[in-house]
Amino acid sequence: MRIEVDIASQHLRLFDHGRRLAEYRVSTAANGAGEVNGSGMTPRGRHRVRAKIGAGLPPGAVLSARRWTGEIWTPQLHARHPGRDWILSRILWLCGCERGRNRLGCVDSFRRYIYLHGTPYADQLGTPASKGCVRMSNEDIIELYERIAPGTEVDIND
């Protein structure tokens, strides 16, 4: 299995031995593509899924610091926490593979907490709007989570 994230088209594609299995609309960073810590940009290059977090959680489960808060996202919860960066349902935590580009030092994707994750902002999918991560609908991230294993290659290209 291999995942490609196309920043220009705001799509994620899942491949198995070169055959496309699935395609999803995503939302990458509102600040564009870039690797530097604190930039709020989506890092490019070759990554792999270092960790899968959220197995068995209900759709809309709110995750903070990679742990379930016990909350399920609702519009009412959203209204009580304006400005919160909602990470929902599942996390696929990425680790960069290219030393000096997205691995180690001030460009380390893993230390930047770059994830593929669920979002309540389904209306923003297809447009850059995240703070650096790759946002997906809750249904799509749950489906992708079930289909891939830790170590799956993730190429992020612009």
C-alpha positions in Angstrom: 0.0 0.0 0.0 1.1 3.6 -0.7 -0.6 6.9 -0.1 -0.2 10.0 -2.3 -1.3 13.4 -1.2 -1.6 16.0 -4.0 -1.6 19.5 -2.5 -2.5 21.2 -5.8 -5.7 19.1 -6.3 -6.4 18.6 -2.6 -6.8 14.9 -3.1 -5.4 11.8 -1.3 -5.1 8.6 -3.3 -4.5 5.1 -2.0 -2.6 2.6 -4.2 -1.8 -1.1 -4.0 0.9 -2.3 -6.4 0.3 0.7 -8.6 -3.5 0.2 -8.8 -5.6 3.0 -7.3 -7.9 1.7 -4.7 -9.5 4.9 -3.4 -9.4 8.6 -3.7 -10.5 11.2 -1.1 -10.9 15.0 -0.9 -8.6 16.5 1.7 -7.6 19.8 3.1 -3.9 20.7 3.5 -2.4 23.8 5.1 -3.9 27.2 4.6 -0.3 28.5 4.7 0.7 26.3 1.7 3.5 23.8 1.5 6.7 23.9 3.6 8.6 22.0 6.1 9.9 24.3 8.8 8.6 23.9 12.4 6.1 26.6 13.3 5.3 27.5 9.7 1.8 26.0 9.8 2.6 24.5 6.4 2.1 21.0 5.1 5.5 19.2 4.7 6.3 17.7 1.3 8.2 14.6 0.4 8.3 11.0 1.4 6.9 10.0 4.7 5.6 6.9 6.4 2.8 6.2 8.9 4.7 6.0 12.2 1.6 5.4 14.4 -2.1 4.7 14.1 -4.2 6.2 16.9 -7.9 5.8 17.6 -8.8 2.2 16.9 -12.4 1.5 17.8 -13.3 5.1 18.7 -16.7 6.3 17.6 -16.9 8.7 14.6 -16.3 12.3 15.8 -14.3 11.2 18.8 -12.2 14.3 19.9 -8.5 13.6 20.2 -6.1 15.9 22.1 -2.4 15.1 22.5 -3.2 11.8 20.7 -5.6 10.7 23.3 -9.4 10.6 23.3 -10.8 13.3 25.5 -14.1 11.3 26.0 -15.9 13.9 23.9 -17.8 13.4 20.7 -17.8 16.5 18.4 -21.1 18.3 18.1 -22.0 21.8 17.0 -22.7 22.6 20.6 -19.3 21.4 21.8 -17.7 23.4 18.9 -19.5 26.6 20.0 -18.1 26.1 23.6 -14.6 25.9 22.2 -14.1 28.5 19.5 -10.7 28.4 17.8 -10.0 24.8 18.8 -8.1 22.8 16.2 -10.4 19.8 16.0 -8.7 16.4 15.5 -11.4 13.8 15.2 -12.0 10.1 14.8 -8.5 8.7 13.9 -4.9 9.9 13.6 -2.3 8.6 11.2 0.9 10.2 12.6 3.5 10.8 9.9 7.3 10.5 10.1 9.5 12.1 7.4 11.9 9.9 5.6 14.2 12.5 4.0 16.9 13.8 6.3 17.1 17.6 6.1 13.9 17.9 4.1 11.2 16.5 6.5 13.3 14.5 9.0 15.4 15.8 11.9 16.2 19.3 13.0 13.7 22.1 12.3 12.0 20.2 9.5 11.0 17.0 11.4 7.4 16.1 10.4 7.1 13.7 13.4 8.1 16.3 15.9 5.8 18.8 14.2 2.9 16.4 14.9 1.9 16.1 11.3 -1.2 13.8 11.0 -3.8 12.6 8.6 -6.9 13.1 10.7 -10.7 13.6 10.8 -12.3 17.0 10.8 -15.7 18.6 11.4 -15.0 21.0 8.5 -16.2 18.8 5.7 -17.2 21.9 3.8 -13.5 22.9 3.6 -12.4 19.7 2.0 -10.9 20.4 -1.4 -9.4 23.7 -0.3 -6.3 24.5 1.8 -7.5 25.3 5.3 -5.6 23.2 7.9 -2.8 24.3 10.2 -0.3 21.9 8.5 -2.0 18.5 8.8 -4.0 16.7 6.1 -7.7 16.8 7.1 -10.2 14.2 5.9 -13.8 13.6 6.5 -14.4 11.4 9.5 -15.8 8.6 7.4 -12.9 8.7 5.0 -10.2 8.7 7.7 -11.8 5.7 9.4 -12.0 3.9 6.1 -8.3 4.7 5.3 -7.2 3.8 8.9 -8.7 0.3 8.5 -7.1 -0.3 5.1 -3.4 0.6 5.9 -0.8 -0.6 8.3 1.9 1.3 10.2 4.9 1.9 7.9 2.7 2.7 4.9 4.5 5.1 2.6 2.9 8.6 2.2 4.2 10.9 -0.5 3.1 14.5 -0.2 3.6 16.5 -3.4 2.7 20.0 -4.6 
